[in-house]
């Protein structure tokens, strides 16, 4: 395995930290190591670095720096948004709406709140993995306090009509807040939370070439929520705990690099995806699960007659790293809730493979990957053929 040249096509699970981003994290750990809450020189220097990172991220979203709260990642950001709003608004209402294809960090949090007396409504999706605005409108109630819908789906890459959903809230004169999990979208597309009408938005650093354990929550000015961590009052008392300065600075730089070169990155990733698809076109018996209009970073395909977990191990033996869906659910013996919600049958879901790309991937890797997949699928089908007689 170590002698094979690795092709990493599982960037929706995590990404490799960019060298310049890692260098900055190292420098902050070893040289600019001050606590930003300290009042002496080294602390003030750290405070400036913290402000720079916050400004870089705010610029990428076209929002105010003070609207950015740093967290330990997407899961904490989602929890802070959902639990924070639920706690702040529970006297007004206990009805929460989430889409059926959310990440477990949203779905499990909603489930936990249902045990605390909240009523959770699951929004269905169509065959393109999209929420229909009219379905949201039909579920809104006077006691609805929160709607949570992800911007880009982590398994199939579908983009949700967030601005249209926000417009439904406005038309209904609903007081419900709109939270968006943008973990798979930030750094891959232009995001305008203010223009769209988004109240809160979650991001994770390790999906855009920053270190794990980094992330943030955008909270529109005026939004009320109850902090979920108490202590020294960092992050304007909204998320206490000494800031992860190496990670935050690295995240700020990763965000800047992503949006400084966004179009170039999008075009490069799209080319990699197309080359892989062209190579796979020679192979019969597969179905596309990624809908039209999806981001090019994700390609989800089902191979007829083959279970994904078997194929995954065979591909890994040749150095190709892919997945069967969300990394957070990969070790659980259950069907993809995303593909199930899209209406696919069990055989199609069991044969699904997710390829996910980043700016570090090349068309040469796509060509090699296509050859590996075609060969392994054909070999698997030959092995399984006698059992069908």
Residue pairs with C-beta under 8 A, 6 or more apart in sequence:
1 316
1 317
1 319
4 317
4 318
4 319
5 319
6 319
6 320
6 321
7 319
7 320
7 321
7 361
7 365
7 368
7 369
7 372
8 16
8 321
8 360
8 361
9 320
9 321
9 322
9 355
9 356
9 357
9 361
9 365
9 369
10 321
10 322
10 323
10 327
10 354
10 355
10 356
11 207
11 297
11 356
11 357
11 358
11 361
12 154
12 155
12 184
12 207
12 297
12 298
12 323
12 327
12 354
12 356
13 323
13 327
13 356
14 206
14 207
14 212
14 327
15 206
15 207
15 208
15 209
15 358
15 360
16 209
16 358
16 360
17 25
17 209
17 210
17 211
17 250
18 209
18 254
18 257
20 253
20 257
21 209
21 210
21 211
21 250
21 253
21 254
21 257
22 211
22 250
24 246
24 249
24 250
24 253
25 211
25 246
25 247
25 249
25 250
26 246
28 49
28 245
28 246
28 249
28 250
29 246
32 42
32 45
32 46
32 49
32 245
33 42
33 46
33 245
34 41
34 42
34 43
34 44
34 45
34 46
34 245
35 43
35 46
35 242
36 43
36 46
36 47
36 49
36 50
36 243
36 245
37 43
37 47
37 232
37 234
37 242
38 44
38 46
46 245
49 245
49 249
50 243
50 245
50 248
50 249
51 65
52 249
52 252
53 70
53 248
53 249
53 251
53 252
53 253
54 65
54 68
54 70
54 252
55 65
55 252
56 252
56 253
56 255
56 256
57 65
57 68
57 203
57 216
57 251
57 252
57 255
58 64
58 65
58 67
58 68
59 256
59 259
60 186
60 191
60 255
60 256
60 258
60 259
61 191
61 192
61 193
61 201
61 218
62 192
62 194
62 195
63 193
63 194
63 218
63 220
64 221
66 221
66 236
67 218
67 219
67 220
67 221
68 216
68 217
68 218
69 77
69 80
69 216
69 217
69 218
69 219
69 235
69 236
69 238
69 239
70 214
70 215
70 216
70 235
70 239
70 243
70 244
70 248
70 251
71 77
71 80
71 215
71 216
71 217
71 239
72 213
72 214
72 215
72 244
73 204
73 205
73 206
73 212
73 213
73 214
73 215
74 103
74 105
74 181
74 183
74 202
74 203
74 204
74 207
74 215
75 105
75 204
76 215
77 202
77 203
77 204
77 215
77 216
77 217
78 103
78 105
78 106
78 109
78 148
78 179
78 181
78 202
79 105
79 109
79 228
80 217
80 225
80 227
80 228
80 239
81 148
81 179
81 200
81 202
81 217
81 219
81 225
82 96
82 106
82 109
82 110
82 113
82 146
82 148
82 179
83 109
83 113
83 226
83 228
84 225
84 226
84 227
84 228
85 145
85 146
85 177
85 179
85 200
85 223
85 224
85 225
86 94
86 96
86 113
86 118
86 145
86 146
87 225
87 226
88 224
88 225
88 226
89 145
89 146
89 177
89 224
90 118
90 145
92 143
92 145
92 175
93 141
93 142
93 143
93 144
93 145
94 117
94 118
94 119
94 143
94 145
95 118
95 119
95 121
95 141
95 143
95 144
95 145
96 110
96 113
96 118
96 119
96 120
96 121
96 144
96 145
96 146
96 147
96 148
97 120
97 121
97 122
97 123
97 136
97 139
97 140
97 144
97 146
97 147
97 148
97 176
98 106
98 107
98 110
98 120
98 121
98 122
98 123
98 147
98 148
98 149
99 122
99 123
99 125
99 131
99 148
99 149
99 150
99 160
100 122
100 123
100 124
100 125
100 337
100 341
101 125
101 129
101 150
101 153
101 155
101 158
101 337
101 338
101 341
101 342
102 110
102 148
102 149
102 150
102 181
103 150
103 154
103 181
103 183
103 326
103 328
104 326
104 328
104 329
105 181
105 328
106 148
106 150
106 181
107 337
110 118
110 120
110 148
111 120
113 120
114 120
121 139
123 131
123 135
123 136
123 139
123 149
124 131
124 132
124 135
124 341
125 131
125 158
125 341
125 342
126 132
126 342
127 291
127 342
127 343
128 158
128 291
128 292
128 293
128 342
129 153
129 156
129 158
129 291
129 338
129 341
129 342
130 158
130 159
130 160
130 161
130 291
131 149
131 160
131 161
131 165
133 161
133 164
133 165
133 167
133 168
134 168
136 147
136 165
136 168
136 169
137 168
137 171
137 172
140 168
140 169
140 172
140 174
140 176
144 174
144 175
144 176
145 175
145 176
145 177
146 176
146 177
146 178
146 179
147 165
147 169
147 176
147 177
147 178
147 179
148 178
148 179
148 180
148 181
149 160
149 162
149 165
149 178
149 179
149 180
149 181
150 160
150 180
150 181
150 182
150 183
150 184
151 159
151 160
151 162
151 180
151 181
151 182
151 184
151 185
151 191
151 201
152 158
152 159
152 160
152 182
152 184
152 185
152 188
152 189
152 294
152 295
152 298
153 160
153 184
153 294
153 298
153 338
154 183
154 184
154 298
154 326
154 338
155 298
155 300
155 325
155 326
155 336
155 338
155 339
155 354
156 289
156 290
156 291
156 294
156 298
156 300
156 338
156 339
156 342
156 354
157 184
157 290
157 291
157 294
157 295
157 296
157 297
157 298
157 299
157 300
158 290
158 291
158 293
158 294
159 185
159 189
159 293
159 294
159 295
162 178
162 180
162 196
162 198
163 195
163 196
163 197
165 178
166 178
166 196
166 197
166 198
167 197
169 176
169 178
169 197
170 197
177 199
177 200
177 223
178 197
178 198
178 199
178 200
179 198
179 199
179 200
179 201
179 202
180 193
180 198
180 200
180 201
180 202
181 201
181 202
182 191
182 201
182 202
182 203
183 202
183 203
183 204
183 207
183 215
184 207
184 295
184 297
184 298
185 191
185 295
186 203
186 207
186 208
186 255
186 258
187 207
187 208
187 209
187 254
187 255
187 258
187 259
187 262
187 265
188 208
188 258
188 262
188 265
188 266
188 269
188 295
188 297
189 262
189 266
189 295
190 262
191 201
193 201
193 218
193 220
194 220
198 218
198 220
199 219
199 220
199 223
200 217
200 218
200 219
200 220
200 223
200 225
201 217
201 218
202 215
202 216
202 217
202 218
203 215
203 216
203 217
203 218
204 214
204 215
205 211
205 212
205 213
205 214
205 215
205 247
205 250
205 251
205 254
206 212
206 213
206 214
208 254
208 255
208 258
209 254
209 257
209 258
209 358
209 359
209 360
210 247
210 250
210 251
210 253
210 254
210 255
211 246
211 247
211 250
211 251
213 244
213 247
214 244
214 247
214 248
214 250
214 251
215 251
216 251
217 239
219 225
219 238
225 238
227 237
227 238
227 239
227 240
228 239
229 239
229 240
229 241
230 240
231 240
231 241
232 240
232 241
232 242
233 240
234 240
234 241
234 242
234 243
235 243
258 265
261 359
264 359
265 359
266 296
268 359
268 361
269 296
269 297
269 357
269 358
269 359
269 361
270 296
271 363
272 296
272 357
272 361
272 362
272 363
272 365
272 366
273 296
273 297
273 299
273 355
273 357
273 366
275 363
275 366
275 367
275 370
276 299
276 355
276 366
276 369
276 370
277 299
278 370
279 366
279 367
279 369
279 370
279 371
279 373
279 374
280 286
280 301
280 370
280 373
280 374
282 374
283 373
283 374
283 377
283 378
285 303
285 304
285 305
285 381
286 301
286 302
286 303
286 304
286 377
287 301
287 302
287 304
287 348
288 300
288 301
289 300
289 301
289 302
289 339
289 342
289 344
289 348
289 352
290 298
290 299
290 300
290 301
296 357
297 356
297 357
297 358
298 354
298 355
298 356
298 357
299 354
299 355
299 356
299 357
300 339
300 352
300 353
300 354
300 355
301 352
301 353
301 355
302 344
302 348
302 349
302 351
302 352
302 353
303 311
303 351
303 353
303 377
304 347
304 351
305 351
305 381
305 384
306 351
306 377
306 380
306 381
306 384
307 350
307 351
308 324
308 350
308 351
308 352
308 353
309 324
310 380
311 353
311 376
311 377
311 380
312 322
312 323
312 324
312 353
314 376
314 379
314 380
315 321
315 322
315 372
315 373
315 376
318 372
318 376
319 372
320 369
320 372
320 373
322 353
322 354
322 355
322 356
323 330
323 353
323 354
323 356
324 330
324 336
324 352
324 353
324 354
325 336
325 338
325 339
325 352
325 354
326 336
326 338
329 336
329 337
335 346
335 349
335 350
336 349
336 352
339 348
339 349
339 352
340 349
355 369
